[in-house]
Structure formats: structure tokens, C-alpha cells
Amino acid sequence: MRAVQISQLDGPAAARVVDLEEPADDGAVVIDVHAAGVAFPDVLQSRGLYQYKPELPFVPGGEAAGVVRSAPPGAHVRAGDRVAALTMLNGAMAQVIALPAEQVFKLPDTVSFEAGAGLLFNDLTVLFALTTRGKLSAGATVLVHGAAGGIGTSTLRLAGPLGASRVIAVVSSPAKAEVAMAAGATDTVPADGFREAVAELTGGKGVDLVLDPVGGDRFTDSLRSLAPGGKLLVVGFTGGEIPMVKVNRLLLNNIDVVGVGWGAWVMSHPGELERQWSALEPMLASGAVAAPQPQVFALEQAADALAALEDRTAAGKVVLRMRD
């Protein structure tokens, strides 16, 4: 089979397409992969900067979509089923993968393989952020940083169906504003001066939730953009800098800073992946939540796909097409 492999920690340019042996089934679900997701942790791993450091060489990628080749007796999927799957950390950017059944999910017929490979990490993270951690209430206003990125566009797609009445996207360019509006934003504001723009849009009230996968120097203004009792959901730090919180700010308007560690949560809560997928899948199947429209790269463009995330030229989720 063909697979993407990283053998040295030189960043995205180190990604190479190689021939590897197919995995043995060993009682797992074997999947012929048609598309694989590309995520920011893959970029960090290519430079040895992620908290989990796989041994070299390794196949990157945590999510995939394809067709079941074989499944063990009693599994909830069988040969021929269209599925999305989570490897969780590595190994998805390969034409064949073998996984435990609990990490494999039937994909609605309305969702393409490319979309299926681009929704599990982001959509399940956002679902967890908005509902379990953010306690999103009906009619709430949500502010989203990095709104044209993978987590951002996922938030724009999900927040409305989950009950938000207004979803404000923070963007860095007119082109990204278009991406955000197409994904479901009700309003867009520029990253420079977003606090003042949010105050104007909300009549000075502020927003109920801020979802922030960026971090960096906009963190304090995010806190200042919250309405009394609001929550800032910390999802990641793609901006590079991990901000500090002066906790006296939390007292002023009774606001919260809430950590969103989706991976740690699902690994410590048995059955959580199935529960989250059971909540998301009907919304995808019915069309209540639109499937993502990822930016698709060919397998041979794996290095370019990783670089697009690192240099922030990517719009929405990035996916590799693993087969012609």
C-alpha cells in the first residue's frame, strides 16, 4: 500500500509518499482508505513539537474515511460499509488501516469520503466544547476565532443547529470572511480590532461563548468580549503563544475560562466516542448539520497539505485523497 511517512523532523517538507506493508487484521476492522484528514497536530509532530512524539519513521494522521474490507464477528460494521474512523494519533494517511471497532463509525450516504475524513476530530471536538464544556443554551451568541480554519468552520456549521442564535466569526482577510459566511457565520469581524467590532454588534452586551483554537495576544480581548456569566473555551494555540490569565478579570463579570481537552476526555471516558457520534450522526444524515467542504489535496501533495496548515493558507479542513 501507499502511505505518507515522516522520517525526519524537518516540518511538512519531510512528508514523503512510500510503499509499506499492509497491516494485519488481528481481529480489527480493516478499512480501504479513500481519504485522510490533515490536522494541526500532524504539523507539530512533523517538527517534534507535539506532546506525543511517535518514533521515527511514522505515518501521520488521526482520521480517515473509506470502505470496510473485513470486520470481526459481532462488530457493528461489516464488509462494504462506508465508514469514518479515528486512529486518534497516527497512521491514518495510509491506503489500508486496521482499527478496533469502537473507533469506526458508519458514514451517512449523504457524506462523501472527503467530508467524512474531515469531520470526526473537528466536529466531535466542537460538539464536546459547545455542549459538555460550554453548556451552550438556546439563543446564545458565540464568537469564533480562527473561523476559516478546520475547528472554526466546524463551529460555524454546528453552533446554530445546537441552539445558538448568532455566530460571529473572527477572520483575517475578506477571503476568509467569505469562507466563514459560507460555513454558517451570521456576522464576521476582522481580527484586528475584533473587540470593538463585537461590542458594536452586540450593543455592548458581549457574547455568551468564545471558542478559541488560536490563543496568543487576542486572549485578553476575548475575555473582555464576554457578557456577564460568559465562557471562553480554550481549544488550542495555533497562534503559537500560550496566554496567561489574570484571574481578577474572571471576577469582574463572573466569567469562566474553560479547557477543552477532547482527546483526554474520550480516552478517560469509555463509550464517549460512541455517545458523541450518536449525537452528531443524525444531524449529518438529516442535513440539519451540513457536511464540511474540505480543501482536498492529492496523496502526492501531502507535504503541501501540511504546509498549508502551517502557513495558514488553508481554508477550512484539509484532507488527502488517498486513492484515484
N, C-alpha and C positions, 0 to 999 in steps of 0.2 A: 504494500500500500504506500501511497504518498502521504507525507506529513511535513509539517513545519517543525524545524528543530533549531534550538538556540544552543550553541556550543561554547560561546564566549560572551562575556558581559560587556559588550560594546554598544548596547542600545538596540533600537529597532533594526539597524542595518545588519545586525548579527543573525537575523532570521533567515534561514535557508530552507528550501524545499528538498527533502531527501526521500529515499526509499527505505522503509522499515518493515520488519516482520509484522504481520497482523497479530493482534492479541489473542490468546487462548480464551475460550469462553469460561471455563472453570465455574460453571453454574451461574454465570452472569447473563444479562441481556446484551446480545451482540447487535450493534447498530451500524448500518452502512450510512455514513455521514454525508449529507448533501451540503450543509452549511455549518459554519462555526462562528461563534461570536468573538469579538475582539474587545477587550476591556482595559481600563487604565492600569489595573494590577499587572496585566501582561507586559505593559510598557515598563513599569517599575521593576518587574522581575528580569527584564532583558538587561537591566543595568545593575542588578543585585541590590536594589533599594527597597524591595518589599519585605514585610516582616517574615513571610515564609520564603525561604531560599532553597529551591529544589537543586539537587545535584546536577551538575553538567554532564552530558548534554541533556536537555529536556524538551518535551513538546509542550508549548504553551496552550492556553485556552481552557476556560471553565464551563463553556456551554456549547451545545450543538443541537442540530435537528437532522432527522433522516428517517430511514425505514428500518424496522426491526428485521434482522436476518434470522435470529433464533432467540428463544426465551426459555427459561427453565419451567418445568411443570408447576402450576399454581400461580405463576406470575400474572399480573393484571394486564399485561400486554402479550401479544403473540406475533409470530412472523407475519410480515406485511403491514403491520400497523405503522402509521405516521406518528412520529414522536418528537418531543423536545427532551433534552437531557442535560443534567448538570454533572460535570466531573468534579466540581467545586473548586479545584485549584489548578490542575494541569491536565494535559492530554487530549483536549477536545479538538485541536487542529490537526486531526488525522482522519483518513478516509474510513477507518473502521475503529470503533471503540467498544469496550466491554465494561458494563457498569452493573451495580446492584439494582434490582428492580425499583427500589424506593427512590432512586434518583432519575427515573424515567417517567415521562408524562405523555399521555395521549394528546396529540395535537389536533385541534379542531380543523375540519376540512377547509374552513374559511381562511386559515392562516397558512401562508406559504412557508417553505423551509427557511428561506432567508429571514422572514419575520420571526419564525419560531426560534431560530438561533439567536435572535437579538432581543428576546423579551424576558427570559427567565431571571437572570441576575437583576436587571433593572426594574422590571415590573414587580417582582417579589420584594425587592428592597424597598421600593416606593410604597407598595401596599402595606408592608410592615411599618414603614416610617409614618405614614399618614394615619393608619388605624391603631395599631398596637402601641406605638410610641407617641404619636401626636394627638390621638383621640379626636380626630377630625369630626367636627359637628356640622350638621346641615346648615347651609347658608354662610359658612366660614369664608374668609378671604385668605388666599395662600400666595405667598411670594416665593419665586423660584429663581435661584442663582444658577448660572451655567445652563440657561434654559434651552439652548440649542444643542446641548450635548446629550449623551445617552440617558443619564439619570434625569436631566432636565426635561427632555421630550416625553419620557415616561411619566413624569409628574404631571405634565400638561395633559396627557391623554387620560390619566386616572383620576385626577383630583375632582373634576366635575362629576363624573359618574359616581364617585364616592360621597358626594354631597356638597362640595364647595360651590359657592355661587359666583366667585370671582377668582381668577388665577392670573397673577401679574408676573410676567417674565422679565428677568433682568438679562439684557443682551449687550454685546459689544460692537455690533455693526447692524446696518439696515438689512443685510442679507440674513443675518441670524434672527433678526426680528421677523422676517418672513417665515423662516423655519418654525419659529415659536408659534406664530399665529396659525400656521397650518396644522400644528400639533394640538392646538386647543386653547392657547392663551386667550384671555379676554382683553388683556392690555399688555403693552410692552413698555419698558423704561430702559434708558441707557445705563450701563454700568457706572459711568462717571456721573455722579450726582443722583444716584437712584434714590437716596433717602428723601431728598426734596421732592422728587417726582412722585414717590409713593405717598408722601404726606398730602400732596395736591390731589392725587387720585382718590384718596380716602377721606378727604375733608379734614385731615389732621388726626383722624382716629387711629390709623395704623392698621396692621394686618394681624390676623389670628395665628398664622403659622408662617414661618420662614423655613424653607427646605434648602440647605446649603451643602453642596458637594465640593465647594471651591475653597472656603476658608480664606486665609490671607487678610489683607488690610481692610476688607469690606465688612469684617465681622462686627465691629463696634456699631457701625451704622445699621447693620441688620438688627441688632438689639434695640436700637433707637427707633426702628421702624415698626416694632411690635405694639399692638394695642395692649391695654391692661389685661393681664392674665394670659398673654400670648406665649407661644413656644418657638424657640429656634431649634430646628432639628439638624444636628451635625452628622452629615453623611460621609464626608471625606474632605480631602485637602489637595485637590488638583492644582490649586494656586501655588502649592509648594510650601507655604508657611503655615505652621500650626499656631493659631491665635491663642492669646491668653484672655481670660475673663476676669474683669474686676467685679467681684461679686456684689459690691454695693449697687451696681446697676440693676441687679435682679430684684433688689428690694424696692426700688423706686416705683415700678409699675407691676410688682408681683409677677414677673416674667420668669420663664424657665429656659435653661439650655439643656437639651435632651440628646444623649448619644444614641445613634442608630447603628448598631453593630449587627447587621443582618446575619452574616456568616456565623458569628459566635453564638447568636441566638438559636439558629436552626440546628447547629451541631450539639447544643446542650438541651434541646427540647425535642425528644423523639416524637415523630409524627407531625412535626410542624410544617415540613415541606408539603406533605400531602394536604394539610389543612389550608395552607395558603393557596396552593394550586386549586383546590376545590372552591375557593372563593373567587379566584381570578378566571378560571376556565369558562364558567357560564357567561361571564361578561364578554369574553372574547368571542365565544361561539354565537352569542345573540347579536353581536355588533354594538352592544352598549359601550364597550371599550374598543376603539379601533386598533387593529394590529399595527405595530410600528412599521415605518417605511425606512429601513436602514440604508446606509450607504454601503454598497456591495463592491468588494474587490475580488478579483480572481485569485486562486490559490497562489499563483506565481507572484502575486503582488503583496504577499504577507508583510514584507518589510515596509512597504509603502503604507499599508493599513495601520501598522503600529505607529509609524511616523506621523500619520495624520492625527492620531490622538495626542501624541507628544507635543506637536507644534500647534495644536488647536485649530487645525484647518478642517477637521471633520465636522459634519453636520448630522446630528442625531447619532444613532447607534451605528457602529461599524461591524461589518460581517464579511467573512471569507466564503466564497462559493467553492466548495471542495471537489465538486465533480462538474464536468462539462454537461 
